[in-house]
Amino acid sequence: MKAIQGLILTFLIMCNVKAQDCTTHKFVDADNILKYSTTYFIGAVGSAKVTFSKDSFLLNERYYKKLIVLDYEVYQLIEDYYFREENGKVYIFQNGMEILLYDFCLNLGDYFNSNWKVIVKKTISTDGGATTRNQFVLQHNSGQIQVWIEGIGGVPLVLSNLNLILCEYYTKDHSQIYYEILGNCASPVKTIHVSDKNIWHLTVPQWVSAGYDYWLSFSKDSFLLGKRYYRKLMRNENNNSAEWKETNYYYREHLGRIFRKYKDDKEKLSYNYAAAVGDTLYNTDSWTNGSFIVSDIENIIMQDGTTRRKLTVKRRCSSNEKSLTWIEGVGETRSQDGIELGCIVYDPETQFNCLLTNNKIVYSNGFCISSTEPTDFQTNITLQPNPTTNNINIIGDVQNIKSIQISDVSGRLILLKEIQYDLSINVSSLASGVYICRIQSINGKIQTMKFVKQ
């Protein structure tokens, strides 16, 4: 009899024991920031960054945290959405009912909602090795695959008339965590920055002399540091293709973001060419060392004919604000610092002159020197008058000219003209300033000159 009573007591205790929470990282947490691409059912697309409220809300005798939209592009959420997490399970409350989104306590072979089976469960390293999380690969009875990561999710969220497709995960200190397998947001960046095909020409100005020139590029080989592959930054100070020397800096590229490491130090974000208008980027070392806010984005045509993103970025250092220009795959048009230095300014500043890709000028401020074979052809062509107020005339050896392209010093295309008989261009409508005139010959060679519009 006592044995039966003991069994009954044990059974009652087991029935009242709450399911164990097997997770280490929470999904419904105000310290998480999740970035999604958005798709309307009607086909429009955009992006959004969301987090969760710190306060809880009582709905149907359960406490939930509210979804907070940090920024968005093409839509507005017309409803309030609430989430809760208990014992590894994440629920969403919408339309008066609760729906199970994730169960991070599933094991290999378990089913989710009777239709999805866990076919892979493994531990992965995240945040550059700082944390580890469980990753789940689930297969639907129909054969469809989806991936979850503990505390981050992965399955599309369906909110009202929106599908939210997970792109990236951040923590509140803006240290970014991302995954190749969750690269559902197609990057708008189409060109490669970290490549041995690219050569940057820079000048360090001096107070007395004219300064000196040097060139930067990347190694052909990749180097495995930790679990990531980098290319080594190469430097040339002698205008000689045989004088490239290795530095102690390593770079890698992912979805339009450029990361830099110095030897064994922690990597830092140099550029984010995939950023959206309104995004705020921080110097990795300290929030107090400046913030960079993307205020405008446009597509511009480069000197090699490619189209790239140009980002206008406001660097804020205390009460001071400075406007910077970043060009996809090129960098900052005044120097090559990006956000690495934050508010630190070197005096004198390095001047970025041009970028060559495959020995063709992609961007130039008019002071470009090649470290290999010259790409410009030299003729007796001149632009007159220079400075000018109304017309700029092309004088000299003009019979082999095919086209003329005029751009401002940031690379924005102003005019592209095929040359036939008219060798005079009306520039009276241009604002005062310095402009770049790119003259292309019929055999494809290029000559670049400057003129000043008064």
C-alpha positions as CSV (number, residue, x, y, z in Angstrom):
1,M,0.0,0.0,0.0
2,K,2.8,2.4,0.9
3,A,4.5,1.6,-2.4
4,I,1.4,2.5,-4.3
5,Q,1.0,5.7,-2.4
6,G,4.6,6.5,-3.1
7,L,4.1,5.9,-6.8
8,I,1.0,8.1,-6.8
9,L,2.9,10.9,-4.9
10,T,5.8,10.7,-7.4
11,F,3.3,10.9,-10.3
12,L,1.6,14.0,-8.8
13,I,5.0,15.6,-8.2
14,M,6.1,14.9,-11.8
15,C,2.8,16.4,-13.2
16,N,3.3,19.6,-11.2
17,V,6.9,20.1,-12.1
18,K,7.3,22.8,-14.7
19,A,9.0,22.1,-18.0
20,Q,12.7,22.9,-17.7
21,D,14.0,25.9,-19.7
22,C,16.8,24.5,-21.7
23,T,17.8,27.9,-23.3
24,T,20.6,30.2,-22.4
25,H,19.7,33.1,-24.7
26,K,16.3,34.7,-24.7
27,F,14.5,35.7,-27.9
28,V,11.9,38.0,-26.2
29,D,14.4,40.4,-24.6
30,A,14.6,44.2,-24.7
31,D,18.4,43.9,-25.3
32,N,18.0,42.2,-28.6
33,I,17.7,44.0,-31.9
34,L,16.5,42.0,-35.0
35,K,16.7,43.2,-38.5
36,Y,14.2,41.9,-41.1
37,S,13.5,42.4,-44.7
38,T,9.8,43.0,-45.3
39,T,7.5,41.7,-48.0
40,Y,3.9,42.8,-48.4
41,F,1.6,40.2,-49.8
42,I,1.2,42.6,-52.7
43,G,4.9,42.4,-53.5
44,A,6.4,45.6,-52.0
45,V,9.7,45.2,-50.1
46,G,11.6,47.2,-47.4
47,S,13.4,46.6,-44.1
48,A,12.8,47.0,-40.4
49,K,14.7,46.8,-37.1
50,V,12.7,45.7,-34.1
51,T,13.2,45.0,-30.4
52,F,10.9,44.3,-27.4
53,S,9.6,46.5,-24.7
54,K,11.1,46.4,-21.2
55,D,7.6,46.5,-19.6
56,S,5.2,43.6,-19.7
57,F,1.5,43.7,-20.6
58,L,-1.2,41.4,-19.1
59,L,-3.3,39.8,-21.9
60,N,-5.7,36.9,-21.2
61,E,-4.0,36.3,-17.8
62,R,-0.5,36.0,-19.3
63,Y,2.3,38.6,-19.5
64,Y,3.7,39.7,-22.9
65,K,6.3,42.1,-24.2
66,K,5.3,44.5,-26.9
67,L,7.1,44.5,-30.3
68,I,8.9,47.8,-30.8
69,V,9.7,49.1,-34.3
70,L,13.0,51.0,-34.2
71,D,12.9,52.1,-37.9
72,Y,11.1,51.1,-41.0
73,E,11.0,51.9,-44.7
74,V,7.9,51.2,-46.8
75,Y,5.2,50.3,-44.2
76,Q,3.7,51.0,-40.9
77,L,2.5,48.4,-38.4
78,I,-1.2,49.0,-38.0
79,E,-1.6,46.6,-35.1
80,D,0.2,46.0,-31.8
81,Y,2.0,42.7,-31.5
82,Y,2.9,40.9,-28.2
83,F,5.4,38.1,-27.5
84,R,6.2,35.9,-24.6
85,E,8.8,33.2,-23.9
86,E,8.4,30.4,-21.5
87,N,10.6,27.2,-21.1
88,G,12.2,27.7,-24.5
89,K,8.9,28.3,-26.3
90,V,8.2,31.6,-28.0
91,Y,4.6,32.7,-28.5
92,I,3.0,35.6,-30.4
93,F,-0.4,37.1,-29.5
94,Q,-2.3,38.5,-32.4
95,N,-5.9,38.6,-33.5
96,G,-7.0,37.6,-30.0
97,M,-5.1,34.3,-30.0
98,E,-1.7,32.9,-29.1
99,I,0.5,31.2,-31.7
100,L,3.6,29.1,-31.0
101,L,6.5,30.5,-33.1
102,Y,9.6,28.6,-31.8
103,D,10.5,25.8,-29.4
104,F,14.2,26.0,-28.7
105,C,14.0,22.9,-26.4
106,L,13.3,20.5,-29.2
107,N,15.7,17.6,-29.7
108,L,16.8,15.7,-32.9
109,G,13.9,13.9,-34.3
110,D,11.2,15.9,-32.5
111,Y,8.3,17.4,-34.4
112,F,7.1,21.0,-34.2
113,N,3.4,21.6,-34.9
114,S,3.3,18.0,-36.2
115,N,4.5,19.0,-39.6
116,W,8.1,20.1,-39.0
117,K,10.8,17.6,-38.0
118,V,14.2,18.5,-36.4
119,I,16.7,16.9,-38.8
120,V,19.8,18.7,-37.4
121,K,20.6,20.1,-34.0
122,K,24.1,21.4,-33.3
123,T,25.9,24.1,-31.3
124,I,27.4,27.0,-33.2
125,S,29.7,29.8,-32.3
126,T,28.2,33.3,-32.5
127,D,29.4,36.9,-32.0
128,G,33.0,36.1,-33.1
129,G,33.2,33.2,-30.6
130,A,31.8,35.2,-27.6
131,T,28.7,33.0,-27.3
132,T,27.4,29.6,-28.4
133,R,23.8,28.8,-29.3
134,N,21.8,25.9,-30.5
135,Q,21.0,25.8,-34.2
136,F,18.0,23.8,-35.5
137,V,17.3,22.7,-39.0
138,L,13.7,21.6,-39.5
139,Q,12.2,19.9,-42.5
140,H,8.5,20.1,-43.4
141,N,6.6,17.0,-44.5
142,S,6.6,18.7,-48.0
143,G,10.4,18.8,-48.0
144,Q,10.7,22.6,-47.2
145,I,13.6,23.6,-44.9
146,Q,13.9,26.3,-42.3
147,V,16.6,27.2,-39.8
148,W,16.3,28.5,-36.2
149,I,19.0,29.8,-33.9
150,E,18.3,29.9,-30.2
151,G,17.3,33.4,-29.1
152,I,17.4,34.7,-32.6
153,G,14.8,32.8,-34.5
154,G,14.9,32.4,-38.3
155,V,11.4,31.5,-39.5
156,P,9.5,34.3,-41.3
157,L,7.2,36.3,-39.0
158,V,3.8,37.0,-40.5
159,L,2.4,40.2,-39.1
160,S,-0.9,41.4,-40.5
161,N,-0.1,41.8,-44.2
162,L,3.6,41.6,-43.8
163,N,6.2,38.8,-44.0
164,L,9.3,39.6,-41.9
165,I,12.4,37.7,-43.1
166,L,15.2,37.6,-40.6
167,C,18.5,39.2,-41.9
168,E,20.6,40.1,-38.9
169,Y,20.8,40.1,-35.1
170,Y,22.3,42.8,-32.9
171,T,22.9,43.4,-29.2
172,K,22.1,46.7,-27.6
173,D,25.8,47.7,-27.6
174,H,25.5,47.5,-31.4
175,S,28.0,44.6,-31.7
176,Q,26.7,42.8,-34.8
177,I,26.1,39.1,-35.0
178,Y,25.2,37.6,-38.4
179,Y,25.0,34.3,-40.1
180,E,25.6,33.2,-43.7
181,I,22.7,30.8,-43.4
182,L,20.4,33.7,-42.4
183,G,21.4,35.9,-45.3
184,N,17.8,36.3,-46.5
185,C,18.2,40.1,-47.1
186,A,19.9,40.5,-50.4
187,S,22.6,43.1,-50.1
188,P,22.3,46.1,-52.3
189,V,26.1,46.1,-52.7
190,K,27.2,44.6,-55.9
191,T,30.9,45.4,-56.0
192,I,33.9,44.0,-54.1
193,H,36.0,46.1,-51.8
194,V,38.5,43.6,-50.4
195,S,40.2,42.5,-53.5
196,D,43.8,42.5,-54.9
197,K,42.3,44.0,-58.1
198,N,41.7,47.3,-56.3
199,I,44.5,49.9,-55.7
200,W,43.9,53.1,-53.7
201,H,46.2,56.1,-54.3
202,L,46.7,58.4,-51.3
203,T,48.8,61.4,-50.4
204,V,50.1,62.5,-47.0
205,P,50.3,66.3,-47.2
206,Q,53.3,68.0,-45.6
207,W,53.5,71.5,-44.2
208,V,56.6,72.5,-46.3
209,S,57.1,69.9,-49.1
210,A,54.5,68.6,-51.4
211,G,54.0,65.4,-49.4
212,Y,54.4,61.8,-50.5
213,D,52.3,59.3,-52.3
214,Y,51.6,55.7,-51.4
215,W,49.3,52.9,-52.6
216,L,47.1,50.4,-50.8
217,S,45.7,47.1,-52.0
218,F,45.0,43.6,-50.6
219,S,46.8,40.2,-50.8
220,K,45.9,37.7,-53.4
221,D,45.9,34.9,-50.7
222,S,43.5,34.7,-47.8
223,F,44.5,34.0,-44.2
224,L,42.4,32.0,-41.7
225,L,42.3,33.9,-38.4
226,G,40.0,32.1,-35.9
227,K,37.1,30.9,-38.0
228,R,37.1,33.6,-40.6
229,Y,39.2,34.3,-43.7
230,Y,40.9,37.7,-44.2
231,R,43.0,39.3,-46.8
232,K,46.1,41.2,-45.7
233,L,46.5,44.9,-46.4
234,M,49.4,45.6,-48.8
235,R,51.3,48.9,-49.1
236,N,53.5,50.4,-51.8
237,E,55.5,53.6,-51.2
238,N,57.8,53.6,-54.2
239,N,55.5,53.7,-57.2
240,N,56.9,50.3,-58.2
241,S,54.8,47.2,-58.7
242,A,57.6,45.0,-57.2
243,E,57.6,46.9,-53.9
244,W,54.3,45.8,-52.4
245,K,54.9,45.0,-48.7
246,E,52.6,43.3,-46.2
247,T,51.2,45.2,-43.2
248,N,49.8,43.8,-40.0
249,Y,46.2,44.7,-40.9
250,Y,43.7,42.1,-42.1
251,Y,40.3,42.8,-43.8
252,R,37.3,40.8,-44.7
253,E,34.0,41.6,-46.4
254,H,30.5,40.3,-45.7
255,L,27.2,41.6,-47.3
256,G,28.6,45.0,-48.0
257,R,30.3,45.4,-44.6
258,I,34.1,45.8,-44.4
259,F,35.8,44.5,-41.2
260,R,39.4,45.1,-40.1
261,K,41.7,43.4,-37.7
262,Y,45.1,44.4,-36.5
263,K,47.1,41.3,-35.8
264,D,45.2,39.4,-33.0
265,D,43.1,42.4,-31.9
266,K,39.3,42.3,-32.1
267,E,38.0,43.1,-35.5
268,K,36.3,46.5,-36.2
269,L,33.7,47.6,-38.7
270,S,35.3,50.0,-41.2
271,Y,32.3,50.5,-43.6
272,N,28.8,49.4,-44.0
273,Y,27.9,50.0,-47.7
274,A,24.6,48.1,-47.2
275,A,23.3,50.5,-44.5
276,A,19.9,52.1,-45.0
277,V,18.9,55.8,-44.6
278,G,18.5,56.4,-40.9
279,D,20.9,53.7,-39.7
280,T,23.3,54.7,-37.0
281,L,26.7,53.1,-36.9
282,Y,29.1,53.4,-33.9
283,N,32.8,53.2,-33.5
284,T,33.6,49.8,-32.1
285,D,35.8,51.1,-29.3
286,S,33.2,53.3,-27.6
287,W,29.8,54.9,-28.1
288,T,31.3,58.1,-27.0
289,N,33.8,58.1,-29.8
290,G,31.4,59.2,-32.4
291,S,28.3,58.0,-34.2
292,F,27.7,57.9,-38.0
293,I,24.2,58.4,-39.3
294,V,23.3,57.6,-42.9
295,S,21.3,60.6,-44.1
296,D,21.1,60.0,-47.8
297,I,21.8,57.3,-50.4
298,E,21.9,57.5,-54.2
299,N,23.2,55.5,-57.1
300,I,26.0,57.1,-59.1
301,I,27.9,56.2,-62.3
302,M,31.6,55.8,-61.8
303,Q,34.4,56.7,-64.2
304,D,34.6,53.0,-65.4
305,G,30.9,53.0,-66.2
306,T,29.8,51.0,-63.2
307,T,26.9,52.1,-60.9
308,R,27.5,52.1,-57.2
309,R,25.8,53.3,-54.0
310,K,26.9,56.7,-52.6
311,L,26.1,57.2,-49.0
312,T,26.0,60.6,-47.3
313,V,27.0,60.0,-43.6
314,K,26.8,62.5,-40.8
315,R,29.6,62.0,-38.3
316,R,28.6,63.3,-34.9
317,C,31.2,64.0,-32.3
318,S,29.7,65.7,-29.2
319,S,28.0,68.8,-30.6
320,N,30.1,68.8,-33.8
321,E,28.7,67.3,-37.0
322,K,30.6,66.6,-40.3
323,S,29.2,65.3,-43.5
324,L,31.1,62.5,-45.1
325,T,30.7,60.7,-48.4
326,W,31.1,56.9,-48.8
327,I,31.1,55.1,-52.1
328,E,30.5,51.4,-52.3
329,G,33.7,49.5,-52.8
330,V,35.7,52.8,-52.8
331,G,35.5,54.2,-49.3
332,E,35.5,57.6,-47.8
333,T,36.2,60.2,-50.6
334,R,38.3,62.4,-48.4
335,S,40.5,59.8,-46.7
336,Q,40.2,56.0,-46.0
337,D,39.2,55.9,-42.4
338,G,35.6,55.0,-42.5
339,I,34.3,54.7,-38.9
340,E,37.4,53.1,-37.5
341,L,38.8,56.2,-35.9
342,G,35.5,57.7,-34.7
343,C,36.2,61.3,-33.6
344,I,40.0,61.0,-33.8
345,V,41.5,63.2,-36.5
346,Y,45.0,63.1,-37.7
347,D,46.8,66.3,-38.6
348,P,47.6,66.4,-41.4
349,E,44.9,64.2,-42.8
350,T,45.7,61.6,-45.5
351,Q,44.1,62.6,-48.8
352,F,42.4,59.9,-50.9
353,N,43.0,60.6,-54.6
354,C,41.6,57.6,-56.6
355,L,40.7,54.0,-56.8
356,L,41.8,51.8,-59.7
357,T,40.2,48.4,-60.4
358,N,41.9,46.1,-62.9
359,N,44.1,49.1,-63.7
360,K,41.1,51.2,-64.7
361,I,40.2,54.4,-62.9
362,V,36.9,53.9,-61.0
363,Y,37.0,57.1,-58.9
364,S,39.3,60.1,-59.0
365,N,39.4,63.6,-57.4
366,G,41.7,64.8,-60.3
367,F,45.0,63.9,-58.6
368,C,45.2,60.2,-59.5
369,I,48.6,58.5,-60.0
370,S,48.7,54.8,-60.9
371,S,51.2,52.5,-59.1
372,T,51.3,50.2,-62.2
373,E,50.9,50.9,-65.9
374,P,49.2,54.3,-66.5
375,T,45.6,54.2,-67.6
376,D,45.4,57.7,-68.9
377,F,46.5,58.6,-72.4
378,Q,48.4,61.8,-72.8
379,T,47.5,64.3,-75.6
380,N,47.7,68.0,-76.1
381,I,44.0,68.3,-75.2
382,T,43.1,71.2,-72.9
383,L,39.9,72.6,-71.4
384,Q,39.5,76.4,-72.1
385,P,38.7,78.7,-70.5
386,N,39.6,77.3,-67.1
387,P,38.1,78.6,-64.8
388,T,34.9,79.2,-66.7
389,T,31.5,80.7,-66.2
390,N,29.5,79.6,-69.2
391,N,31.1,77.2,-71.7
392,I,34.1,74.8,-71.5
393,N,35.8,74.1,-74.8
394,I,37.8,71.1,-75.8
395,I,41.0,72.2,-77.6
396,G,43.7,70.2,-79.2
397,D,44.0,66.6,-80.5
398,V,40.3,65.9,-80.6
399,Q,39.9,63.6,-83.6
400,N,40.1,60.4,-81.5
401,I,37.7,61.5,-78.8
402,K,34.6,59.2,-78.3
403,S,32.8,60.7,-75.3
404,I,33.1,63.1,-72.4
405,Q,31.8,62.6,-68.9
406,I,31.6,65.4,-66.3
407,S,31.2,64.6,-62.6
408,D,31.6,66.4,-59.3
409,V,34.4,65.5,-56.9
410,S,32.2,63.0,-55.0
411,G,31.7,61.0,-58.2
412,R,28.2,62.0,-59.0
413,L,27.6,62.0,-62.8
414,I,26.6,65.4,-64.1
415,L,26.8,64.9,-67.9
416,L,27.7,62.2,-70.4
417,K,28.0,63.3,-74.0
418,E,29.0,61.4,-77.2
419,I,31.3,63.6,-79.3
420,Q,30.5,64.3,-82.9
421,Y,31.1,67.9,-84.0
422,D,30.2,70.0,-81.0
423,L,33.4,70.4,-78.8
424,S,31.9,73.0,-76.5
425,I,29.9,72.2,-73.4
426,N,27.5,74.6,-71.7
427,V,28.2,74.5,-67.9
428,S,26.5,77.7,-66.9
429,S,23.9,75.8,-64.9
430,L,26.5,74.1,-62.7
431,A,27.1,75.3,-59.1
432,S,30.5,76.9,-58.5
433,G,33.2,74.4,-57.7
434,V,35.7,71.9,-59.0
435,Y,34.6,69.3,-61.6
436,I,36.2,66.3,-63.2
437,C,36.2,65.9,-66.9
438,R,36.7,62.3,-68.1
439,I,37.6,62.1,-71.8
440,Q,37.4,58.7,-73.4
441,S,39.2,57.9,-76.7
442,I,37.8,55.6,-79.4
443,N,40.2,52.9,-78.3
444,G,38.9,53.0,-74.8
445,K,41.7,54.9,-73.1
446,I,40.9,57.7,-70.7
447,Q,42.2,61.1,-69.9
448,T,41.1,62.9,-66.7
449,M,41.2,66.6,-66.2
450,K,39.8,69.2,-63.8
451,F,38.1,72.5,-64.4
452,V,36.7,75.1,-62.1
453,K,33.2,76.6,-62.6
454,Q,33.0,80.1,-61.2
